[in-house]
Amino acid sequence: MTHESLTFERAMVEKYDRPGPRYTSYPTAPRFHSDFSLEAYREAVDLSNGDLLPKPLSLYVHIPFCRQLCYYCACHKIITHRDERASEYLNYLKREIRLQAYLFDADRQVTQLHLGGGTPTYLTGDQIAELMTVLDDAFCLDWSESREFSLEIDPRSVSLATLGELKAQGFNRLSIGVQDFDPTVQQAVNRVQSEAHVSDLVATARDEGFASVSVDLIYGLPCQTVASFSRTLDKVIALRPDRIATYSYAHLPETFRAQRLIQSSDMPTPAQKLELLALIIDRLQAAGYVYIGMDHFALPDDELVRARDAGTLQRNFQGYSTQADCDLIGLGISAIGKVADTYSQNAKSLPDYYHRLDELQLPVVRGYRLSDDDRLRRDVIHHLMCHGVVDIPAIEQHYAIDFRVYFAESLRQLEAPMADGLVTLDDASLTLQPRGRLVMRNIAMAFDAYLQDGAYQRPFSRTV
């Protein structure tokens, strides 16, 4: 299939670039509240189990520990060299796994598993094997070739031999955190790692038979220039990973304390950051990568591209996915789940997490139950973010609405994007045009009711 290239238009990007949600969920996490009860969570699980065709399950396991602080990081992490803390955490994690598994019907297959952090490979090989054994005993893990069992790896904490162990334990996808190869940038963000070792890891992952290898980059970091990041892109392209995620760095030192360690004088200007984005788009597409959306590129034969072409692409808290819409179970501190029409989030501190599990209670401390309006808007936003088109008659029939009447205010907000040729509207569909793909978050924001009433009380990253 021929894939239309994305074109960077600076004036258009500058016009629409403003803070906004990434829409890994709708409503987004700032709308979660502590009134959401464990009983509400159990009711959602029962409702999900009772579906005529219950959804498959996706597990997200949060491993919060890191040995060193990366200054840019906004993830929920704990910096420690005390290995016994990971052992204690694993014991509590196993309790949570068993409590969660008890709620779900035993025949519901886990088709997707992701270990994130923090640094998942802070755990030893034996500890990861122990974790996988407990998960396999508690849940019905899908061991077919179609499974997506992935984990994030920090090259500084992984040997080549570790990759063979991970493959033997069932993982078939890797996400390697590179961020930038430039030594000056690495020093500025306190993440110094070997380019040669990353190259060896990618080669070894292929030799071990991993189905997909992704490399994560960040643009907009301190000391980055077009020339320096161009060299990083040269090196990454030469590795030929299946996927490349190029995340925009959101510098929010007032929100994330670690970012205060970055010198403000080292930060690229907004104009320089747009130059970096233009470079990424031009270089990766010239190298044969297809733009999926929201910072993600993939080779033409990758599953993400095939899913996008087939209209089956999904989006969840881990980003884009090829799996059918799953119920997501979040395990570990701060982990977020999505079951039926609810979201839930675990306790963010270890003492709170441990206390609840000592009481034989799930550590869910906040969440959200979607209203009918939320479900409708989530559906529209999902179709925009994953497929670039909303089938208006299908939405009208499913939700018994008149699209133009119900979304009159949203369509009013889209008048400027429609005049600029970013999105088109007719009786059949609302369609994101190729030149609007870079600002798909802006288009989705028009359908976000909570943006309109000021209900989000936290800053968001910029949309481009």
LINWO-V630402 format. One record per pair of residues at least 6 apart in sequence whose ideal C-beta (glycine too) atoms are under 6 Angstrom apart, sorted by the first residue. I is the first residue (numbers start at 1). J is the second residue. Records with the same first field share a line. If there is no record, write none. Layout:
I: J ; J
This chain:
1: 309
3: 290
4: 434
5: 285
6: 281 ; 291 ; 437
8: 278 ; 281
13: 464
16: 439 ; 442
17: 462 ; 463 ; 464
19: 460 ; 462
20: 441 ; 445 ; 460 ; 463
21: 28 ; 460
23: 381 ; 385 ; 444
24: 317
25: 343
26: 378 ; 381
27: 450
30: 456 ; 458
31: 368
32: 345 ; 366 ; 367 ; 368
33: 366
34: 366
36: 366 ; 367
38: 362 ; 364
41: 344 ; 364
44: 339 ; 340 ; 342
45: 103 ; 339
47: 340
48: 327 ; 339 ; 340
49: 105
54: 108
55: 326 ; 327
56: 109 ; 111 ; 326
57: 108 ; 110 ; 326 ; 327
58: 112 ; 326 ; 328
59: 110 ; 113 ; 329
60: 114 ; 330 ; 335
61: 115 ; 331 ; 332
62: 116 ; 332 ; 334 ; 335
63: 117 ; 118 ; 120
64: 77 ; 78 ; 118 ; 333
65: 78 ; 80 ; 86 ; 118 ; 122
66: 77 ; 79 ; 118 ; 119
67: 81
69: 79 ; 258
70: 189 ; 190 ; 191
71: 189 ; 190 ; 258 ; 261 ; 262
72: 189 ; 249
73: 258
74: 256
76: 334
77: 118
86: 122 ; 123
90: 127
92: 354 ; 357
93: 332
94: 134
95: 357
96: 331 ; 357
97: 134 ; 138
98: 138
99: 362
100: 329
101: 138 ; 139
109: 140 ; 142
110: 139 ; 141
111: 142 ; 147 ; 323
112: 148 ; 323 ; 326
113: 149
114: 150 ; 318
115: 151
116: 152
119: 154 ; 157
120: 151 ; 152
121: 153 ; 157 ; 158
125: 165
129: 169
132: 169 ; 170
148: 173 ; 323
149: 170 ; 171 ; 172
150: 173
151: 171
152: 175
153: 174 ; 176
154: 177
155: 193 ; 197 ; 198 ; 201
156: 193
160: 200 ; 204
163: 204 ; 205 ; 208
164: 208
167: 208
172: 210 ; 211
173: 211 ; 212
174: 205 ; 210 ; 213
175: 214
176: 215
177: 216
178: 198 ; 215 ; 217
179: 218
180: 221 ; 232
181: 195 ; 232 ; 235
182: 228 ; 232
184: 223
185: 221 ; 223 ; 224
186: 192
188: 222 ; 223 ; 266
189: 221
202: 213 ; 239
205: 213
212: 242
213: 241 ; 242
214: 241 ; 243
215: 236 ; 241 ; 244
216: 245
217: 246
218: 247 ; 249
219: 246 ; 276
220: 248 ; 249 ; 273
221: 249
222: 262 ; 266 ; 267
223: 266
224: 268
226: 275 ; 279
229: 276
233: 283
237: 287
242: 299 ; 302
243: 298
244: 297
245: 295 ; 296
246: 280 ; 295
247: 295
250: 461
252: 459
253: 259 ; 260
284: 297
289: 297
290: 298 ; 300 ; 305
291: 297
292: 298 ; 304 ; 320
296: 320
298: 304 ; 305
303: 322
304: 320
307: 313 ; 322
311: 387
313: 386
314: 321 ; 325
315: 385 ; 386
316: 328
317: 336
327: 339
328: 337 ; 338
329: 337
330: 336 ; 337
333: 346 ; 348 ; 353
334: 348
335: 346
336: 345
337: 344
341: 370
342: 367 ; 369
343: 367 ; 368
344: 364 ; 367
345: 366
346: 363
347: 353 ; 363 ; 365
353: 363
356: 363
376: 399
377: 447
380: 390 ; 447
381: 444 ; 447
383: 390
384: 443 ; 444
385: 444
388: 432
389: 429 ; 431
390: 430
391: 429
392: 403 ; 429
396: 403
410: 446 ; 447
413: 446
414: 446
417: 423
421: 433
422: 433 ; 436
423: 432 ; 436 ; 443
424: 431
432: 440
438: 464
441: 463
442: 463
445: 451
450: 456
